[in-house]
């Protein structure tokens, strides 16, 4: 009898602890911004499913694929704002972090992968349908690249949740390419491809057969599966990427940072928006990898130099004074 009573008491205590962990309060504004991130990702999937038809919104007539790419960038803006608003209002919570990761999985995991599948299915269907063997291989490659991207995005977000610290001073860099940056690479290439097609249509007929346009368009189409695989590997890597806001814009910085900011702003002004997005997204993804390769080569050369030239040993032949 005493044993049964103690077991019942333990069960009651366990139920009480579970009830205490029930979520009672949440912060509304950061959560709404986070949900906007997920809704933009869901809308990007819906628009991408419409193919290369055109959609007009407030005098903007763009292909559905381009709208899907731009919505992924809007989701990136919402992803940057929700954490900033939560920290400014001192309302960071575990609930907000988990909600952010779930919405990131939609916007920066599933949506870019679906965009890759739909974009390549449209662009390559006319090329490979004449050869069934090639069509089967290309289809498997596209699905493999998209599935690998989704899996690596999930791993990246789960790892971030485990290793993340709420202290803002620790958020100066990321281990592995952040999922928004990886999604930005894919979305920017699709948006730029659609921009090239629209620009080519608007040109005079004598200029429509431009070799440069054809080369760039085909390069994007054939490189996109391998780009998706590459950014997927970068997401789960241990390559360090800087947190631009915290590292370059927050607090007092050298005057050179201002010059770089002005130069980047001038580049955005001179370039068309799709081209600027490609430069920034791909440049950021490559910067960490190039720096990592440079450091590895420097370490290898240093070790090789130490092996080839061992330290010199000196012999003292003079008299010692006691």
C-alpha positions, 0 to 999 in steps of 0.5 A: 500500500505505501508503494502504491501511494508513492507511485500515485504521488510521483504521477501527480507531481509529474502532471503538475510539472507538465502543466507548469510548462504549458505556454501561457504568454507570447509576444504578439508583434515578433510572432506576427513578423515570424508568421509573415516569413512563413506565409511568404514562403508558402505563397512562393510555393503557390506562385511557383506552381503556376509556371512561367505565366505572368501575374500582374500586381499593382502595375508590376507584370512579372512571371510567377517564378519571378514573384516566387523568388521575390517573395523569398527575399521578402521572407528574408526581410521578415526573418531579419526583423522578427529577431531584431524586434524581439530583442529591442522589446526584450521579448525573446523566448524559446517559443519565438525561436522554435516558431522562427525555425519552423517558418524558416523551414518553409521559406528557406528550405521547402520553397527554394527546393520547389522553385528549383524543381519547377523552374528546371522542369519548365526550362529543360522539358523541351530540351530533354524530352527528345531523349528518354534516357537523358530525361530520366537522368536529368529528372533524377538529378533535379529531384536529388538536388532538391531533396538534398537541399531540403534535408540540409536545410532541416539539419542546419536549422536543427543544429542552430537551435541546439547550439544557439545562445540568446546572448547577442554578443555571441551572434557575430558569425554563423557556422555554416551558410545560413538558410536565408543566404542559401535560399537567396542564392537560388531565388536570385538566380531564378529571378535574374533568369526571368529578368533576362527573358523579359529584357530580351523580349523587350529588345528589338528583334535584331538584338533578340538573338544575342549570344550573351543572353543565350549563354547566361540563360543556359548557364543558369539553367544547367548550373542550378542543380549543382548550385543547389547541391553546393549551397546545401553542403555549405549549410551543414559545413563548419565554414564560418560566415559573418553576421553582417549587421552585428559585425559591420554595422553595429557599434563603432566601426572604422571609417573604411566600413562607411566607404564600403557601405557607400560603395555597395549602395552605389553598386545597387543604384547602378545595377538592376535589382535582379543583378544586384541580388545575384551579386550579393547572394552569390558573393556572400555564399562564395566569400566564406568558402573562398576564405576557408580555402585560403586559410587551409592553403596558408596552414598547409604551406606553413606546415610544409615549410616547418617540415622542410626547414627544421629549427636550427640548434646552436652549440655554445663553445664559450666559457661560462662565468660562475 
